[in-house]
Amino acid sequence: MMILVTYDVNMESASGTKRLRNVAKACENIGQRVQKSVFECLVEPEQYVTLKNKLLSIIDKDKDSIRIYILGAKWERRIEHYGITQSFKQEGAIIL
């Protein structure tokens, strides 16, 4: 299933900067950054639960925000994109 993870981390302190790096790293490990604080992640249900728990363990719930949109299995019909894109198809093969 496709999920969209968005986040806003308060960076008024050094701990906020660290949280921001850790949130981004957790998302980079499973998905593709499509904007500065937005990731598209093609995941299995267990991966979704693991990612969500990881993100919730990183953020400060009194200062930060995480939003996860579950687009499901037929996600391609739910996304409209306009303008420049530098992304790749997540379900296809990647040759490095």
Beta strands, then each sheet from edge to edge (+ up, - down):
strand 1: 2-8
strand 2: 32-35
strand 3: 38-42
strand 4: 65-72
sheet 1: 2+ 3- 1+ 4-
end
